[in-house]
Amino acid sequence: MSAPADRPPSVDKLARSIADVGLPHPMLVDAARAAIAAGAPDSARSIAVATSRRMLRPVINATGTILHTNLGRAPMAWEQPERYTNLELDLTTGQRGSRMATAGALIAKACGAEDAIIVNNCAAAVLLGLGGLAEGRDVVVSRSELVEIGGGFRIPDVMARSGANLIEVGTTNRTRADDFRSAIDDPNNDVAVVLRVHQSNYTIVGFTEAPTTAQLAGLDAPLVADIGSGFLDSRCPWLKGDPPGWLADEPAARQTLDGGAGLVMFSGDKLFGGPQAGIIAGDAELVRKCAAHPLARALRPGSLVLAALQATALAYLAEDGDAIPFWRMASLTVDQLRERADAYGVGEIVDVMSTPGGGTLPGVEIPSIGVAVEGDQREALRGLDHPIIARVDHGDRSAGETTVLDLRTIHPDDDEVVAGALRSLTSTT
Ligand SMILES: *Cc1c(COP(=O)(O)O)cnc(C)c1O
C-alpha cells in the first residue's frame, strides 16, 4: 500500500487495514502515524506487531539462569477468581482486620520470627526498616557492605531517603565487631540500629574479616540484616534430600534470627521463590515500629501478591519444595534432565552449568544438561509465538558457535514446544 508522496494515506484507513494484529485501535493509529512519519506506510504492520510483542507474555527460559531478572526472577503460577477477598476483614469477629496479618504470620512461622510485614520489594523493606527504626538517628554499616544491588539500589542512597544517617565503619576488606562497638559508644552518635547487608552479588576474597551475626547481635543496638535472597532456613526442610552444597555460604532468615538479629529483610522473588515482594520479619516490637511508619501504607502490596505469598508460605510450612517452582528446578538431577534431553531427539546433548541468578550466589554453578544446535539461533527462537530465550556458547574457534538450551529452567510441559522449535530450525538451516 504505497501512496504518492504528496498524498500520504489516511492514518485511520491505514490503522484499520492492520486491525488483524489484534491491538486496540488507538495503538494501531500510533503505528500508522509512525509508519507514515517515517515515509514507509507499509511498515505500519511490523511496527504494530513489534508493539504487540512488547506486551507481557509467557516466555520459555532456556538460559539455565533460574532467577533471571529480565524474565521476572522466580516464576510462579497464581490465579485469583473475580471475587472479593477478606483482605481486611476478620471473618471470625467481623471486625476490620490487617491485610498483612495472614501472609505475614505464615512467613514469620516458616522462618521462626515473631512477626512479619510485607512490602513491594526488598528495596522497599530496607527503606521502611530504616525509616521505621532510625529516622533522624544513626545507622552503623561496614564499609564492605555499602553495596549497589542493581537498578540504582545503593545502600547509602536508600539510607539518605529513609531519613537515617549513615555511619561507615571498618574498611572494604576488614571490619570487626569493635568497629561497631566504638561507633555505638561514641557519645556524639545516636545509633538506632546496626545494619548488615548481604554481599549478594559480589564476593570479597583474600585478606578479609567480618564479624559474625552473633557478635553484632551482642552489641547495644538492634541488628537489622538485609539478607536479600529470602533463603528461609539453611536446613532446607522443604527438600527431600540434604541442602544443596551451593547454598552453604548463603545466610538464611531462620539462622540469622536465631543468631540474634532483631530483624531480617528479604525479597519474595529470589530464593524464597514467590512473587515480587519484600519481607521484614523478626522481633514483634521492631516489626510494629516499621508497620507504624507512614511509608508502610505507600509500600503495601495488594491482594494478588499477598495471596501468592500466602500460597508460597504454606508450601514451606508443608515442607513441600516441589510446590515452589524455584526449588523444583534447582533440585532436578542431571539424570532427570538427560532423560528429557534424550526425548527431544534433536541437537547435541551437552553438559552445561545452570546458575541461581537474580543477583544471588555469585560464582555458584549447578551441573545441568543442555541441547545444543549449530549457529546463533537466539533471534529466531525469540521470534517464535512462544518465545524461547537461549544462550550462545562461543566454543573454540574450530567448532564455531552453538546455541545452547539448558533444560533445568525449561518447564517440562514446554519440552515438546521446544523440541519442535529446534527441529524446524535445524531442518531449515
Ligand atoms: C536483591 C537484593 C535487594 C533488592 O531486592 P528487591 O526485592 O529487588 O528490591 C536488596 N538487598 C539485597 C542484599 C539483595 O540481595
The ligand as an SDF file (V2000), in Angstrom:
LIG
                    3D

 15 15  0  0  0  0  0  0  0  0999 V2000
   18.1830   -8.2510   45.7820 C   0  0  0  0  0  0  0  0  0  0  0  0
   18.5550   -7.5130   46.9880 C   0  0  0  0  0  0  0  0  0  0  0  0
   17.8900   -6.3380   47.3360 C   0  0  0  0  0  0  0  0  0  0  0  0
   16.8010   -5.7520   46.4820 C   0  0  0  0  0  0  0  0  0  0  0  0
   15.7010   -6.6110   46.4480 O   0  0  0  0  0  0  0  0  0  0  0  0
   14.4240   -6.2630   45.5190 P   0  0  0  0  0  0  0  0  0  0  0  0
   13.4060   -7.2280   46.0050 O   0  0  0  0  0  0  0  0  0  0  0  0
   14.8700   -6.4910   44.1300 O   0  0  0  0  0  0  0  0  0  0  0  0
   14.0700   -4.8610   45.7970 O   0  0  0  0  0  0  0  0  0  0  0  0
   18.2640   -5.6870   48.4920 C   0  0  0  0  0  0  0  0  0  0  0  0
   19.2590   -6.1630   49.2590 N   0  0  0  0  0  0  0  0  0  0  0  0
   19.9390   -7.2940   48.9560 C   0  0  0  0  0  0  0  0  0  0  0  0
   21.0380   -7.7440   49.8630 C   0  0  0  0  0  0  0  0  0  0  0  0
   19.5910   -8.0160   47.8150 C   0  0  0  0  0  0  0  0  0  0  0  0
   20.2560   -9.1290   47.5200 O   0  0  0  0  0  0  0  0  0  0  0  0
  1  2  1  0
  2  3  1  0
  2 14  2  0
  3  4  1  0
  3 10  2  0
  4  5  1  0
  5  6  1  0
  6  7  2  0
  6  8  1  0
  6  9  1  0
 10 11  1  0
 11 12  2  0
 12 13  1  0
 12 14  1  0
 14 15  1  0
M  END
$$$$
